Amino acid sequence: MHLAQQLILPSPDPGDGRRALCVEAGPAAVEDGGVRVPAGATQGFATYFSAFPASYWVRWAGVTTARLEVDAAGDGTVRLVRSDAHGVATTVAAAVLSPGEPVALDADVSAMGDGGWLWFEVEAGDVDAVVTDARWLVDVAPRRTGDVCLSITTMDKPEFCVATLRRIAGSAALAEAAPAVLVVDQGSRRVVDHPGYAEVAEALGDRLTVIDQRNLGGSGGFSRGMLEALDRPGADAVLILDDDVEVEPEALLRAIRFHRAARTPVVVGGHMLDLHRPTVLNSFSEVVHERSFNWGPPQPDQQWHDLAAGPLRDTPWLHARGESDFNGWWMCLLPTAVLRDVGLSLPLFLKWDDAEFGLRARDAGHATVSFPGAALWHVAWTEKDDTVEWQAYLHVRNRVATALLHARRPRAALLVPLLLANDLKLLLGLRYYAVDLHVRALRDVLAGPGDLHADLERVVPAARAVGSAYPETVVRRAGDPVFDAAAPRARAGEPRPKPTSPGAFAGLALRGVLRNLRPAAGGSAPRATLTREQATWWEVPEHDSVLVLAGDGASGVWLRRDRRRFWRLVRSSAAVHLRLALRWRQASARWRAAAPDLVDPETWRATFAPRAPH
């Protein structure tokens, strides 16, 4: 039998917000080095990190038998429980604790390919039982034995990066599985200058390589890690990590063990847990929906799921084996065999680079598996709405480029009308800058890929420069006359209810359009103030002048209705969307012809080459 998963013990700190990921709510006390179950009580381990996602091992590695080994002291019984794809649980084996010997229980998992987990429960006898360790083993030996490179891409987050390196350095098992650790530093606050770096660099020794390169975005940083893995003798995968994360070494090791056991090379994605709400899971799997050509979970209720409020036992959909089109690059293991077949990232700077790669790998026959129990904590992007800032250009350009390359429906089904409708919502919501960027993005897409590699350094300054013409991009803070003179909030509390019926939507749009037939009310200060939560697309159109606060309430932006700008952008947006619909096939052919060279490792190698001095 071969190790697949080691128990992650929770912190003994009773205030640790991550405890529910390791042990179920119950009578047990978490101590240093163990979980104490009081005499006569039962404690369950049906949790995200402690349960075993058997269906994935069956489907992708061909496992038929899984074994649980539990190290425990005291008196009691260990029960092995199996669930099916619908979450129905059954006890399949039990054994009495024997002092000094691990309890071993086997389960036939051959019929669990569609879904189901294994977990265990400990019932203490006349004295306390203390669980000190547990392991899940499988009857499939590793099929790959090459090294895995860990590659962290960072941009001005040295404190996060050094903390991640410290966690990596502290794991002997990770040192054996991943002997090479790369840091691709694209920032001005360099990791090597951060307090604590020298200590962690000494601990990692010659395992650590720091690569300084100019800022080429996420796609440039992650592609550098991919290329380094391809060039490293003996490496058969790269595990890429984002910088603003917290890692658990055992969770990384689970992805590596799964990669090594899989029958064919698969992309192994790690789940994202919210760093500030540590039991909240971003999504169990992610797909690109063909009708809207947008990413998201298969079902809306499967995003931002709290594993403490909705634990494994009580959440049936968690038991079905998830299917993924891609996995976010906050944590993702990419076999070098896949990279050699499909290439590196498309040079998109950021946004959609991970999704495009997943779809490209899918089209070439390489699956992506978002693997439960392989996860990290990441700063959630929901804390900041980057769809109305300079990133708006990349959101639209990269989404449409990906659709031109991979959409399976003509004109990507509803993509064009959805983009146009979104522009109208933004215009009614006084977000003119974002729509201007959308128009420019679509014009650039229709012009073809051009030199996307050279654009990696130009795209952000160009998008930011557009914002200089839009007063809504100016951030106002306390002490700014506009911020201080803004009218009080329109009301306290939650945002108004969202319109749900087609008639309500149409009425809102009609009122907004008619409002823009007449001049806006003037004034030297905002006439209302809304919190970020209140500033919905159906609330802001009711105002001619409004201060929208940031999440912390200490700053905001002044949105003002501009009739001329509204109608100019309405015309521009409608025209470019019409051109996109009419020229879809030609644009798709152009992008598909250019893509192989754009993702070729040698093209990336030239991009990474030092520039000659002027």
Order of alpha helices (4+ residues) and beta strands (2+ residues): beta-beta-beta-beta-alpha-beta-beta-beta-beta-beta-alpha-alpha-beta-alpha-beta-alpha-beta-beta-alpha-beta-beta-beta-beta-beta-beta-alpha-alpha-beta-alpha-alpha-alpha-alpha-alpha-beta-alpha-alpha-beta-beta-beta-alpha-alpha-alpha
